[in-house]
Amino acid sequence: MTKLLSPAPPSPVRAGRLRPVSDRDRRTGLSRLRLLAWPAYLTAFVWFVATQGMAFANDVVFLWLIGALLTAAVHSGHGGRGFLLVLRDWIPVMAVVWVYSLLRGYGAQTPWAPHWLPQLRADELLGSGETWTVRLQQALYTPGSPHWYDYAATAVYLSHFLVVFVLLAVLWRRSHRRFRQLLACYFTLTFAGFATYLLYPADPPWLVAQQGNLPPLHRVVWETISAMGLPQADSLLENGSQFANDVAAMPSLHSAYPAMLLFLFWPAAGRTLRALLVAYPLAMAFTLVYGAEHFIVDVLVGWTYAAVVVFGLRLLRNRRTARAAAEADLAG
């Protein structure tokens, strides 16, 4: 009876004490913090664009891409493990891209003069005596007054700095096998291009025109960007340095990367994707020739490099798979 009438112990709240934080409360708090990951990232990105300009340099694009992957890891709740996976797979990729960006400028420091006459003669042959760059600009371009197709060409040209990296990020999350295949093709193609820049520095059409060997030409993409008043973020590597290379025209990596995507993804692509895979290299080729960034022969050599790299790596991969299967059969 005495036990029944004894007062109940005071609750933590009535005693002025805080209720212990449960695991459920912790999970709820972390979930709320995760919801802030993407708004914080997007706020930082908008601030950067507003103050520094659009990011078109590889190193700047790459940093924002890794930031997006880290943000996705936080948002998905993977936490530290997600961070480690992103850093493990992407820091080496970033290092290679930065090394290439640093080395690329040395292609302009070779002891031999840049080449331009063979490309010019090849383009005059393809154009029946006149280069297609001159023909297209005389027919289509109005200096200081961009048309809709100038804006479209600008978007196609700038996609060079985004498309491969974005596809790598998507494949990294969905298929590591395809991610590794695309990465191998990208690195091999990029450094094959760099080796050619060292051995065969080549002037683009706009530079040949500046030297008086072609009629006056306009760099359509950059004049269109200037007309739009769109600021551009400087490269973290090239700002204030001499790492830019105006004579890295042969082969055209701007044309090679779209062709690489065509050859790599064609076997597994559906009808709609195949149409896009074909349209992208053609649109880029038109943009490069019309915009005086490359001769047609630069584009054709870029396509050739892409084919050799994709099919060559595929052949090596198939031989390695066949050899492994044969060894497994012998061991069994």
Summary of the structure (lengths in Angstrom):
residues: 332
radius of gyration: 27.2
end to end distance: 80.2
largest distance: 115.2
contacts: 943
relative contact order: 0.12
helix: 71%
strand: 2%
